[in-house]
Every structure is written in structure tokens, then in C-alpha cells.
Amino acid sequence: MKATASVDVKSNFRGISFLTYAAFAVILFGIKLWLIKTYGNATPYLDQWDAEAEKLYRPFLDGTLEWKDLLSAHNEHRIFTTRLYDLALLTLNGIWNPLLQMAVNAALHVATLVLFIVLLTRVIGKNYLPALLAFSLVLFGIPFAWENTLAGFQVQFYFVLLFSIACLWLTVTRTPLSPAWWIGILCAILAFFSLASGIFAPLASAIVGLVFYATGLRKTAKQLAAAAILVGLFVVGWLLTPTLSYHAALKANSILQFLDALKAVLAWPMRPQYISALILNVPGLIYSGLVLWKRPPADDRKWFLLALNVWTIGQAASVAYGRATDPLESRYQELFSIGILVNFTCLTSIAQNKFGKFSKWKVVGAGAWVSITLASFVGSSGVSVGDSDIVYAYG
């Protein structure tokens, strides 16, 4: 009887979890579809004219497209996954339709976020699922990154998220050089061939792997070989990233300019000040410090969250360096939002620790961080979403 009751409880819990995820996905997808219906336009936008129409669809339709064309550079990126995806939609639909691209892109983004939250609950526990979903709904429901939703070509930002997350999970939580680990390596390669900043996925995993080796948590030849392979992928990706003379003016030309841009990125959506950047990222800093201090076993999933912290810093640094003149463009805010969710997850994990007589301050601190961050979302949305750029570009 007890065994049967236990099975029923687990079955009911799984059913509730599925409905909770489904509700989150439907609401967020609905918000994106509303944005597309209100502001979307079937006319190709900016890069779509040359990157899709001229360099992809025309040679594909006249039979001159080659594999090297799929791997060729687009600005600083090699958008192989985007090109395959675009060709698949063109073939299935029979006609190029940017509105269809927007809708499918929205579904891909929502599915990626659901997968991400599933993995986060495996780190901090399923009891925190409602909090993660509620916070994510506010974070991703406000269309800060409207440009990615309203431009069918911007799917590479969703692909880099998907493949980077998969890479970190499989290369950090799985045994080095195991079949699952090698699938993670494939995801690392696909992350780079989605967006240049995808190279930070293998780098973040390599750093965690080197910590395992250096601290004796997993001091094996396989661990060292795995770290070497991951570092090698980062180096090769770096060397394959084009340097464009006509984009030199967009990059940071001094350490001060880089730090100023990095400050703005790490502080978003708060004011671009160092204190704001510190407040927003303090959960990740504290969490990383606790994990490095306590050093749980190498197979503990807490290391995945540490790797995510490293990855988000890498994304911030890449934008701050590569687009220092305007690091807060709408398209990049998709990456910044993931960093905020990672910090929220770190905060939740920290709250599970016992702090003795300081426990009440733990609650006060967590509440203050969430309140300040949510207030920043609301305050910034009035500027970012209410700006006339959406209407100008798509209306």
C-alpha cells in the first residue's frame, strides 16, 4: 500500500510540474505572438536582404550553394545553424516568410527557457520551480529584446543559448570523455557556429574542469585531457573569429572604454554604475565563493551553476569589447537576461544554507535583491519598450 501511495504522489507531482511548465510556456509564447502580431512585418529587415536573400536563398534555389557557404563568416560570426534552420523553413513552407520565422523563433526560445529551468531545478530542487517560473515570466515577458522577436534572422541568439546550456550541462555534470560528454563537445561546436560568443561555453566548462583537477576532486588523466580539449575548442574558435576593419570603431579601444561598457552590461537593467553591477551580480559572486570554498564532489550539479556564472561573465565581456559603443542594444539583452536568471537561481541556492543567528538577514537580503531587481525591470521597461524604435523599425 505504501509503495502504491508513493508512486501515486510522484505521478501527481509530475503531472502538476508538467502543467506548470505548460502554463509558463503558453503565457510566454502568447506574449511573443502578441508582439509579433502588433509590430511584426513580413518585409525583410536589415541583414535579411544580404545574409538571407542574396547569399543564402538565391544560391540555394539556383543550385550553386556549397557547404563552405554555410560555414562562411557573417560579420564576426559563423552562423551555420541559422543558415540550416532558414533553409529548412524555406523548404517546408515553400516560400520565404519572415513572420513564420518570428513565430518559430519564439517557440524555440520558449522551449530553450523551459529546458534551462528544468536543469536549474535539478541543481536547487523542484520545490523552487514556481519561484523560477514566476521570476522568468517577468524577466522574459517584458520584451526588452524585441529585436530578436521581431527579426526572423536573429534566431542565432536562441541557438547559442540552447547549445551553450547543453554543452555546460553535459561537459560539467557528466564523466569526462564519456558518450554524453562528447555530445556536449558537439554542442560546444554548434554554439560557436551559432554566434561567436559561443566559444565561452567550452571555456567555462574547461575552467570548472581545471578546478576539479587542481583541487583533487577529480585528479585523473581523463579530466586533464577533457580540459585540454575544451581549451583547444576555445582557442580554435577564437582563431576562426574574423576581425573586420569596418567594425573597429564599434570595439573597445582602451581598457577604460571596455570597463565602462562592461559596467553597463553587468548593471543592466539598473543604471550603468559599478555599485549597480555589484548589487545585481552579488548572488553569483557569493554562490561561486561558497562552492569553491566547500568544494562539493565533482559529480555535484552545483558546479553547473558555477559554470553558468563564468559563461555569463564571458557573454558580458564579449559584448562589452565587441560593441563597446552601444553594448545595451536590444538584441544583446537576451544574453543579459540569462545572467539575471542565473543570479536569481544562485540567490535561491544560497538561501538554502543555514546561517544560524544571521538567518533573518538572509531573508532580508534575498527580499531586497528581488525587490530591487524587479523594480529595475519595471523602471527600465518604460524606456526600452516604450521607445519609438519598435514602431520606427517595424510599425
N, C-alpha and C positions, 0 to 999 in steps of 0.2 A: 504493500500500500504506500509506504513512504517513498519507494523508488518511483512509483507511478505519479505521485504528487509532485515529486521533484522534476520529473520530465514535463509535467503539465505547466509548472511555474516557468521553466526555461522556455517552453514553447510559447507561452503567453508573452513573456518578456521579449522574445524575438519578434513576435507579431507586433507588439507595441513599438519596438525600435524601428521596424520596417515602416510602419505608418508614420512615425515621427520624421524619419528621413524623407518619406514620400511627400509629406506636407511641406517640409522645408524646400524640397526641390520644386514642387509645383508653384509655391508662392514666389520663389526667386526667379524661376523661369517665366512666370507670368509678368513679373516686373520688367524683365528684359524684353519680353514681347510687346508690352505696352510702350516701352521706349522706342522700339523699332517701328511700331505702328504709328506713333506720334511724330517721330523725327526721321524715320528711315526713308531712304530714297533709292530707287533702282538704278540711278545713274552711277557709273563707276566713279571712284573718288581717289584723287591724287595718284599714289603708286600703282593703283589698279590698271591705269592706262598703259604703262610701260611694262611693269613687272608681270602682269597677268595677260592683258590683251596682246601686246606686241611680242613679248619674249617667251610666253608660255602657250597660250591658246592658238595663236597663229601657226607656229611651227608644229604644234601637235596636230592641228587639223589638216595641214598640208603635208604631213608625214616627214618633216625634217627634224623633229625634236630628238635629241640624243640624251643619253644618261648624264653626260658631262654637263649638259644644260641644267639638269635638275640639281646638280651639286655646285653650280657656279654661284658666285657671290652676288648678293643684293645688298648694296651699301656695305656695312661691316659684317653682315650675316650671311649664312648659307642656309636658305630656307627650304631645304629638301622636303621636309614633312608637309609644309604648307603647299608646295607645288603638287605633291602626290594627292593631297586632300582636294585641292582645287580641280585637278583633272578627274578625280573620282566623282565629284559633284557634277561637273560638266557632262561626263559620260552618262551618269544615272539620270540626270534631269533633261539632257538633250539640248539644253540652251544655257547660256551664262545668265545667272540671276543673282545679283548682289543681295537682294532681300532674302533669298533662300540661304545664302552663305551666312548672313547675320543670324537667322533663326537656328541653323545647325550649330554655328559657333556658340550661341547662347546655351544650347543643350550640352555641348562639350564642356563648357566652363562649369555649368552646374554639376555635371557628372564628376568632374575633376574635384570640385569642392566637397562633394559627398564622400568620395574616396578618401580625400585628405582628412576629413573629420572622422571617418571610420578608423583610420590609422592613429589619429590623435587620441581617440578613446581607448585604444589598446595600450597607450602609454599612461594615461591618467585615470582610466576606469570609465565604464559605461554610465556610472551614476552622474557624470558631469555632461552627458550628452545634451540635455535640454539647455544648459548654460552655453555650451559651444554653439549650438544651432541658433539660439536667440541672438547671441553676440554676432555670429556670422551673418545673420539675416540683416541686421542693422549695417554691418560693415560693407557687405556686398550689395545690399538692396539700394543704398544711395548710389546713384550712377556717377561716381567720381570718374571712373574710367570709361566714360561714354564713348570715347573714340574707338575703343576696341569693340564695343557692342554695335556701333553704327557703321563700321567699315568692315566689309566682309574679308578684306585682306589681312586683318590683324589677328588671325587665328594663331599665329606663331607664339603669341604671348600665352595662350592657353596650352599649346603643345609643350612649351618649355616648362610650365608649371607641372603638367602631367608627368612628363618624363623625368624631371628633376626629383619630384617627390618619390616616384617609383624607384629611381636609382638610389636615393638615400636610404629608403626602407630596405631594399634588397641587399645593398652592399654593407650596411651597418648592422642589421639585425640577423643576417644570415652568415653561415660559416664561410670564411674566405675560400675562394676557388671552387665552391660548391655549384651545382647547376643553377640554383636560384641566384647566387651571386653573379654568375656570368650573364644572366638575364638582366641584372642590374647594370652591368657594364654596357650591354646593348642599349639600355635606356639612357645611360650617360651619353653615348654616341648620338642617339636621337635627340637628346636635349640640346647638344651643340648644333646639330643640323636643323634645329628649330629657331634658335636665337643664339647669338654669340655668347651671351651671359650664361648659357647652359654649361660652360666649362667649369663653373663654380660648384656644380653638383659633384663631380669626381674629386675636386679639391677638398670640399667639406668632408666627404667620406674618407679621403686619404688622411686628413688631419686627425680624425677620430681614430682611424686605424693605427696611426703612429703613436697616439696616446696609449692605445692598448698595448703596443709593443714596448714602449718606453717605460711604462709603469708596471709591466709584468702581468697585466691582466690576460694577455694572450701573446706571450713571447715565443712565437713559432715562426718557422721559415715561411709557412703559407701566409701568415699575417703580413710579414715583411714584403713578400712577393706581391700580395694584393695591394698594399700601399704603393709600391713601386709602379704597378700597372695604372693605378688611379692617378698618380702624379704624372705619369707619362701621357695619359689622355689629356690632362690639363695643359701640359706643355705643347703637345701636338695641336690641340685646339687653339691655343694662343698663337702658334706659328701660322695656322691656317686662317686666322682672322685678318682680313685685309686692312691696310692703312690707306685712307683716302685723303688726298691733299685738299680736296674741296670741302672736307668736313673738319679740317684742322681748326678752324675758327670756333667750332662748337665744343671742342675739348678743353679741359683744364690746362692752362698754360703755365701754372705755377702751383706750388703746394698750398698757398693761401686760397687760391681760387677753388682748388679741389676740396679743401676743408670746408669752405663756405658752402659749396654745393652739397657736400656730404651732410653737413649740419641741417640743411633744408630738407634733404631726403629723409634722414633719420627722425626729424621732428614732425614730419607731415602726419596728420593734418593740423598739428599745432603750429604756432608761429615759429619761423625759422631761427630759433635761438638754441644755444648749447644746452641750456637748462631744460628746454622742451624736449630735445633729443634724449637727454639723460632720463627724464621722467618717463617718456614713452618706452624706452628700452631697458629700464632698470629691472623688470621681471626677468628678461632674458639673461641679463648680466648676473643677477643673483642666482638664478637657476643653474647657469653654467658653472659658477663658482662652487655651488653645493655639490654638483655632480663630480666635478674634478677633485673636490676635497674628499667626498665619501667614496668615490670610485666604486660604483656597483659592478657586479660581474659583467664581462664583455657581452653576454647574451641578454642583458637587461635592456628593455626597449627605451629606457630613459636616454640612452645615447643617441637615439634617433632624433629626439627633441634638441639635443645639443648640436647635432649636425645641422639641423634646420636653422638654428641660430647663426651658425657660421655661414650657411648658404645665403640667408637674408642679408647679412653684412656684405657678402660678396656682390649680391644684386645691387645693393645701395651704392657700393663703391664703383661698380661698373657704370651706372647711370651718372654718378657724380663726376666721374672722369670723362666719359664719352660724350655727355650732353651737359656740360657744366654751365652753359649759358642759359639753359632752361630745363633744369632737372625735374621740375614738377609737372611736366606735360601730362595730359590726361592718360595717354597710352601706358605710361610707366607706373601709374598709380595702382594698376592691377598687381604688380610685384610688391609694392609698398604695403598693400592691404594684407598680403600673406604674412608679412613681417609682424604686423599688428596682431593678427590671429595667433601667431606663434608666441608672441609675448603674453597674450591673454592665457594661452594654454600653460605657459611657464608659471604664470601667476597662480593658476588653479593647482598646479602640481606643488608649488611652494606652500600653498595653504594647507596641504595635507600633512605637512611636517608639524611636529609638536614643538612649541616654543615656550612651554612652561608658563611662567608668570607674564610673559610678553604676548600670550595668545590673543588678548584683546587688541593689541596694537597690530597684530597680523590682520585681523578682521578690518580694523580701521584703515590700514594701508591699502588692502585689496579694494575696499569700497571706494576709497579716494581715487585710486588709479582708474577704476572702471568709470567712475563719475566724470573725471576729468577727460578721459578719452572719448566717452560718449558725447560729452558737451562739445568737444572739439569736432566730432563728426558733424553735429548739427550746425555749429557755427561755420565750419568750412563749406558745408553743402550749399549754404546761401550764396557763397561766392562762386564755387566751382560749377554747381549745377544750374544756378540761376543766371550765369553768364550768358551772353548772347551768342557765344561761339557755336553752340549746338544749332541754333536757328540759322546762323550765318552759313555754317558749313553744309547743313543738311535740310534746312527748312524750305 
